[in-house]
Amino acid sequence: MTTSLREKTLLALLIAAGGLVIAGARDLTGQQAASGPGAPAISEKTVWDGVYTAEQARRGAQSYGQFCSRCHGANLGGNSTGVPPLTGTPFFDRWSDLSVFDLSVQIQNSMPHHVPGIPPPGTVTFLPSDTIRDIVTLLLQSNGMPAASQELPTDHDTLQHILITRKPMSR
C-alpha cells in the first residue's frame, strides 16, 4: 500500500469509528444524547416541583434527630462552633444551583461528625441511602419546598437532575 492509500484507509476507519461513537453516544445518566432539533432533552426539575412526600420528611425528622441534631441543632440552626445552619440564606448560599444528588453525596461522605459509636465519615458508609434521602427531604421541607405524592428516589440518575434553587419569583 502506498502512503497516501494508507492515510486514506486510516482516515476512513477513523470517520467510521467516529460515526459509531456518535451513534452510540450516551450521557452520564445512560440516556441517549440529544442529537438535533426535536431530540428529547433530559428532564430537569427543581426542588420547587414537589419531589418528596410529607411521610419522607417525617421519617427524615426522626433520622435527623438521631444523627444530625447534636451538631446542627434541633431547629436545624447550626451552632456557635461553626456548624452551619441547614435552613434559610446559608442553605441557599451553599446549595443553590447544585443538585439533590450533590447534597446527598455531601451527607454520605461527611456526616455525621464525631458521634460516639459511629465510624468517622469516609471510613464506611454509615447512613443507608434511604436514610440520607429522608434527611434530605426534611431539609427541603424545612426550607419551604412543597411536598408531593411521589417519594424522592435514591437513584443517582434522578437525583442529579433535581436542582436546588432559590424560590422562583412567580409560583
Backbone as numpy.savetxt, mean C-alpha at the origin, in Angstrom:
# Nx Ny Nz CAx CAy CAz Cx Cy Cz
28.86 -16.27 -43.76 28.02 -15.09 -43.76 28.90 -13.85 -43.76
28.50 -12.87 -44.49 29.26 -11.63 -44.49 28.88 -10.81 -43.27
29.70 -9.82 -42.97 29.45 -8.98 -41.81 28.11 -8.28 -41.94
27.80 -7.79 -43.10 26.55 -7.07 -43.26 25.35 -8.01 -43.12
25.46 -9.24 -43.59 24.39 -10.22 -43.43 24.22 -10.60 -41.96
25.34 -10.76 -41.24 25.27 -11.04 -39.79 24.59 -9.90 -39.05
24.96 -8.69 -39.38 24.37 -7.53 -38.73 22.87 -7.47 -38.99
22.47 -7.74 -40.24 21.05 -7.71 -40.58 20.28 -8.82 -39.85
20.90 -10.01 -39.77 20.27 -11.12 -39.07 20.13 -10.81 -37.58
21.20 -10.27 -36.99 21.16 -9.89 -35.57 20.11 -8.81 -35.33
20.05 -7.83 -36.21 19.07 -6.76 -36.08 17.64 -7.33 -36.17
17.42 -8.25 -37.11 16.09 -8.86 -37.25 15.72 -9.65 -36.00
16.68 -10.37 -35.41 16.43 -11.11 -34.18 16.12 -10.17 -33.02
16.85 -9.08 -32.92 16.60 -8.10 -31.85 15.22 -7.48 -32.00
14.84 -7.16 -33.21 13.51 -6.58 -33.45 12.43 -7.57 -33.07
12.61 -8.83 -33.48 11.63 -9.87 -33.15 11.54 -10.06 -31.64
12.69 -10.10 -30.98 12.70 -10.26 -29.51 12.03 -9.07 -28.85
12.31 -7.88 -29.34 11.67 -6.68 -28.79 10.16 -6.74 -28.94
9.70 -7.24 -30.09 8.26 -7.38 -30.31 7.64 -8.34 -29.32
8.34 -9.44 -29.04 7.83 -10.40 -28.06 7.77 -9.79 -26.68
8.78 -9.02 -26.32 8.79 -8.37 -25.00 7.63 -7.40 -24.90
7.42 -6.60 -25.93 6.33 -5.63 -25.90 4.99 -6.35 -25.86
4.83 -7.40 -26.65 3.57 -8.13 -26.68 3.25 -8.77 -25.34
4.27 -9.17 -24.62 4.05 -9.83 -23.34 4.27 -8.92 -22.16
4.36 -7.62 -22.42 4.67 -6.68 -21.34 3.61 -6.74 -20.25
4.07 -6.75 -19.03 3.18 -6.73 -17.88 3.77 -5.77 -16.85
2.87 -5.06 -16.18 3.36 -4.20 -15.12 3.55 -5.02 -13.85
3.92 -4.37 -12.76 4.22 -5.08 -11.52 3.01 -5.79 -10.92
1.82 -5.40 -11.31 0.63 -6.05 -10.75 0.22 -7.27 -11.54
0.95 -7.55 -12.63 0.62 -8.70 -13.43 -0.45 -8.42 -14.47
-0.93 -7.18 -14.55 -1.90 -6.84 -15.56 -1.17 -6.44 -16.83
-1.81 -6.65 -17.95 -1.18 -6.32 -19.21 -1.00 -4.81 -19.29
0.18 -4.40 -19.74 0.48 -2.98 -19.85 -0.42 -2.36 -20.91
-0.82 -1.12 -20.66 -1.61 -0.40 -21.65 -0.74 -0.16 -22.88
-1.32 -0.36 -24.05 -0.50 -0.25 -25.23 -1.06 0.70 -26.27
-1.98 1.51 -25.92 -2.48 2.48 -26.88 -3.82 3.03 -26.45
-4.40 3.86 -27.31 -5.71 4.44 -26.99 -6.75 3.35 -26.78
-7.55 3.52 -25.79 -8.60 2.56 -25.51 -8.15 1.38 -24.67
-6.84 1.29 -24.38 -6.34 0.20 -23.54 -6.81 0.44 -22.12
-7.20 -0.62 -21.40 -7.68 -0.43 -20.03 -6.56 0.05 -19.12
-6.85 1.04 -18.31 -5.88 1.55 -17.36 -6.07 0.83 -16.03
-5.02 0.79 -15.25 -5.12 0.21 -13.91 -5.99 1.15 -13.09
-6.94 0.59 -12.39 -7.87 1.38 -11.62 -7.20 1.88 -10.35
-7.11 3.18 -10.22 -6.58 3.79 -9.01 -7.77 4.23 -8.15
-7.67 3.95 -6.88 -8.67 4.41 -5.91 -7.95 5.29 -4.92
-8.72 6.03 -4.17 -8.17 6.72 -3.02 -8.90 6.22 -1.79
-8.35 6.55 -0.65 -8.95 6.13 0.61 -10.32 6.78 0.83
-10.66 7.77 0.01 -11.95 8.46 0.14 -13.04 7.73 -0.64
-12.69 6.65 -1.33 -13.65 5.88 -2.10 -14.33 4.79 -1.28
-14.05 4.72 0.02 -14.64 3.67 0.85 -13.99 2.33 0.57
-12.87 2.05 1.23 -12.07 0.87 0.91 -11.98 -0.13 2.06
-12.75 0.07 3.11 -12.72 -0.82 4.28 -14.11 -0.87 4.89
-14.30 -1.79 5.85 -15.58 -1.86 6.54 -15.44 -1.37 7.98
-16.56 -0.98 8.55 -16.56 -0.55 9.95 -16.13 -1.70 10.86
-16.49 -2.93 10.51 -16.08 -4.10 11.30 -14.56 -4.25 11.31
-13.92 -4.00 10.17 -12.46 -4.06 10.13 -11.85 -3.02 11.06
-12.40 -1.82 11.03 -11.87 -0.76 11.89 -12.08 -1.11 13.37
-13.19 -1.78 13.69 -13.42 -2.22 15.07 -12.35 -3.23 15.47
-12.07 -4.20 14.60 -11.00 -5.16 14.88 -9.65 -4.43 14.96
-9.47 -3.45 14.10 -8.24 -2.68 14.12 -8.05 -1.93 15.43
-9.14 -1.44 16.01 -9.06 -0.75 17.30 -8.59 -1.70 18.39
-9.08 -2.95 18.35 -8.65 -3.93 19.34 -7.15 -4.24 19.18
-6.71 -4.46 17.95 -5.30 -4.75 17.70 -4.43 -3.54 18.02
-4.90 -2.35 17.68 -4.16 -1.13 18.00 -3.96 -1.02 19.50
-5.02 -1.27 20.26 -4.91 -1.21 21.71 -3.89 -2.20 22.26
-3.79 -3.35 21.63 -2.86 -4.38 22.09 -1.42 -4.10 21.68
-1.21 -3.61 20.45 0.15 -3.51 19.92 0.69 -2.10 19.72
-0.17 -1.10 19.64 0.28 0.23 19.20 0.09 1.34 20.22
-0.95 1.23 21.05 -1.32 2.35 21.92 -0.26 2.67 22.96
0.54 1.71 23.31 1.59 1.95 24.32 2.50 3.10 23.89
2.79 3.17 22.60 3.67 4.22 22.10 2.89 5.37 21.45
1.90 5.03 20.65 1.18 6.06 19.88 0.01 6.66 20.65
-0.28 6.15 21.84 -1.34 6.69 22.67 -2.70 6.12 22.32
-3.57 6.10 23.32 -4.90 5.54 23.15 -5.70 6.32 22.10
-5.39 7.61 21.95 -6.13 8.44 20.99 -5.38 8.64 19.67
-4.31 7.84 19.44 -3.48 7.90 18.24 -2.70 9.21 18.14
-2.53 9.89 19.26 -1.92 11.22 19.24 -0.42 11.26 19.39
0.26 10.11 19.43 1.71 10.12 19.61 2.06 10.42 21.04
3.34 10.72 21.27 3.75 11.09 22.63 4.88 12.11 22.60
5.27 12.58 23.76 6.27 13.64 23.86 7.69 13.17 23.57
7.90 11.87 23.41 9.25 11.38 23.12 9.51 11.26 21.62
8.63 11.81 20.81 8.85 11.82 19.37 8.09 10.77 18.59
7.27 9.97 19.26 6.44 9.01 18.53 5.35 9.82 17.83
5.25 9.70 16.52 4.34 10.59 15.78 2.87 10.25 15.97
2.03 11.29 15.86 0.59 11.06 15.85 0.20 10.34 14.57
-0.88 9.60 14.63 -1.35 8.84 13.47 -2.62 9.42 12.88
-2.93 10.65 13.26 -4.11 11.33 12.74 -3.77 12.76 12.37
-4.66 13.36 11.61 -4.57 14.78 11.29 -3.42 15.14 10.37
-2.99 16.38 10.48 -1.96 16.92 9.60 -0.68 16.08 9.60
-0.17 15.64 10.76 1.04 14.82 10.72 0.86 13.54 9.90
-0.30 12.91 10.01 -0.56 11.71 9.23 -0.54 12.04 7.74
-1.26 13.07 7.35 -1.34 13.41 5.93 -0.01 13.94 5.39
0.74 14.67 6.22 2.05 15.14 5.77 2.97 13.96 5.46
2.86 12.89 6.22 3.72 11.72 6.03 3.22 10.79 4.92
1.90 10.60 4.80 1.39 9.53 3.95 0.67 9.98 2.68
0.39 11.28 2.53 -0.31 11.73 1.32 0.47 11.36 0.07
-0.27 10.89 -0.91 0.24 10.48 -2.22 1.07 9.20 -2.18
1.03 8.50 -1.07 1.59 7.15 -0.99 0.42 6.18 -0.97
0.71 4.92 -1.06 -0.38 3.94 -1.12 -0.63 3.29 0.24
-1.78 2.66 0.33 -2.11 1.89 1.53 -1.08 0.76 1.69
-0.58 0.24 0.59 0.48 -0.77 0.63 1.72 -0.20 1.34
2.12 1.03 1.00 3.29 1.65 1.64 3.11 1.74 3.15
1.93 2.16 3.58 1.64 2.25 5.00 1.69 0.87 5.65
1.12 -0.12 5.00 1.12 -1.49 5.53 2.53 -2.03 5.67
3.37 -1.79 4.68 4.75 -2.27 4.72 5.52 -1.58 5.85
5.27 -0.30 6.05 5.94 0.42 7.15 5.57 -0.20 8.49
4.32 -0.51 8.67 3.89 -1.15 9.92 4.52 -2.52 10.03
4.48 -3.29 8.97 5.03 -4.65 8.99 6.52 -4.65 9.32
7.27 -3.72 8.73 8.73 -3.73 8.88 9.26 -3.02 10.12
8.42 -2.21 10.77 8.99 -1.43 11.87 8.17 -1.38 13.14
7.05 -2.04 13.19 6.21 -1.98 14.38 5.95 -3.39 14.90
5.68 -3.52 16.16 5.81 -2.52 17.24 7.25 -2.44 17.74
7.59 -1.31 18.27 8.92 -1.08 18.82 8.96 -1.41 20.31
9.99 -2.04 20.74 10.32 -2.20 22.16 9.16 -2.64 23.06
8.45 -3.65 22.63 7.39 -4.19 23.46 7.89 -5.50 24.06
7.90 -5.61 25.40 8.40 -6.83 26.02 7.70 -8.08 25.48
8.49 -9.08 25.17 7.95 -10.34 24.68 7.70 -10.38 23.18
7.93 -9.26 22.49 7.73 -9.20 21.05 9.09 -9.03 20.39
9.42 -9.85 19.40 10.72 -9.73 18.72 10.88 -8.34 18.11
12.11 -7.84 18.02 12.34 -6.52 17.43 11.88 -6.47 15.98
11.45 -5.28 15.51 11.02 -5.14 14.12 12.12 -5.60 13.17
11.73 -6.21 12.07 12.68 -6.64 11.07 13.26 -8.02 11.30
13.13 -8.56 12.51 13.70 -9.89 12.76 12.74 -11.00 12.33
11.47 -10.78 12.52 10.43 -11.69 12.05 9.20 -10.84 11.76
8.30 -11.36 11.00 7.04 -10.66 10.80 6.15 -11.04 11.96
6.05 -10.15 12.91 5.29 -10.45 14.11 3.80 -10.33 13.87
3.39 -9.23 13.28 1.96 -9.01 13.09 1.49 -9.64 11.78
0.50 -10.50 11.82 -0.02 -11.10 10.59 -0.61 -10.02 9.67
-0.63 -10.30 8.39 -1.10 -9.31 7.41 -2.55 -8.89 7.66
-3.40 -9.78 8.15 -4.78 -9.37 8.41 -4.86 -8.42 9.61
-3.98 -8.58 10.58 -3.94 -7.66 11.73 -3.44 -6.29 11.28
-2.41 -6.28 10.46 -1.89 -5.01 9.92 -2.99 -4.32 9.12
-3.67 -5.07 8.29 -4.76 -4.50 7.48 -5.81 -3.87 8.38
-6.19 -4.55 9.45 -7.21 -4.02 10.35 -6.72 -2.76 11.05
-5.46 -2.71 11.45 -4.91 -1.50 12.07 -4.92 -0.35 11.07
-4.57 -0.64 9.82 -4.62 0.39 8.78 -6.03 0.93 8.64
-7.04 0.07 8.70 -8.41 0.56 8.57 -8.81 1.46 9.74
-8.28 1.17 10.93 -8.52 2.07 12.06 -7.92 3.44 11.77
-6.71 3.47 11.21 -6.08 4.74 10.87 -6.90 5.50 9.83
-7.42 4.78 8.86 -8.25 5.44 7.85 -9.51 6.01 8.49
-10.17 5.21 9.31 -11.39 5.68 9.99 -11.08 6.88 10.89
-9.99 6.81 11.62 -9.63 7.88 12.56 -9.26 9.17 11.86
-8.96 9.08 10.57 -8.65 10.27 9.78 -9.83 10.70 8.91
-11.02 10.18 9.21 -12.24 10.64 8.57 -12.60 9.99 7.26
-11.86 8.97 6.85 -12.16 8.31 5.58 -13.36 7.38 5.77
-14.26 7.36 4.80 -15.51 6.61 4.98 -15.34 5.10 4.87
-16.17 4.41 5.62 -16.25 2.95 5.50 -17.15 2.61 4.33
-17.10 1.35 3.93 -17.94 0.87 2.82 -18.39 -0.54 3.13
-18.87 -1.24 2.13 -19.36 -2.60 2.35 -18.31 -3.67 2.03
-17.22 -3.31 1.38 -16.17 -4.27 1.04 -14.99 -4.12 1.99
-14.47 -5.25 2.46 -13.29 -5.20 3.32 -12.05 -4.80 2.52
-11.15 -4.12 3.18 -9.84 -3.84 2.60 -9.10 -5.16 2.50
-8.63 -5.52 1.32 -7.94 -6.80 1.17 -6.51 -6.72 1.70
-5.82 -7.85 1.74 -4.42 -7.85 2.17 -3.47 -8.04 0.99
-4.00 -8.27 -0.22 -3.08 -8.53 -1.33 -2.39 -7.25 -1.78
-1.11 -7.38 -2.04 -0.26 -6.23 -2.36 -0.70 -5.51 -3.62
-1.10 -6.25 -4.63 -1.49 -5.63 -5.90 -2.61 -4.62 -5.71
-3.61 -4.99 -4.96 -4.74 -4.08 -4.73 -4.32 -2.91 -3.86
-3.59 -3.18 -2.79 -3.20 -2.12 -1.87 -2.29 -1.09 -2.52
-1.50 -1.50 -3.50 -0.62 -0.55 -4.19 -1.40 0.46 -5.02
-2.65 0.15 -5.34 -3.45 1.04 -6.17 -4.53 1.77 -5.39
-4.36 1.84 -4.07 -5.24 2.66 -3.24 -4.37 3.74 -2.63
-4.58 4.97 -3.09 -3.74 6.08 -2.65 -4.31 6.77 -1.42
-3.41 7.17 -0.55 -3.77 7.99 0.60 -3.64 9.43 0.13
-4.72 10.17 0.24 -4.71 11.57 -0.18 -5.39 12.41 0.88
-5.14 13.68 0.83 -5.90 14.60 1.68 -7.34 14.62 1.15
-8.26 15.03 1.98 -9.67 15.02 1.57 -9.87 15.93 0.36
-10.50 15.36 -0.68 -10.80 16.19 -1.85 -11.75 17.32 -1.48
-11.65 18.41 -2.18 -12.48 19.59 -1.88 -13.96 19.33 -2.08
-14.33 18.62 -3.13 -15.75 18.42 -3.41 -16.12 16.97 -3.27
-16.53 16.57 -2.10 -16.99 15.20 -1.85 -18.34 15.27 -1.20
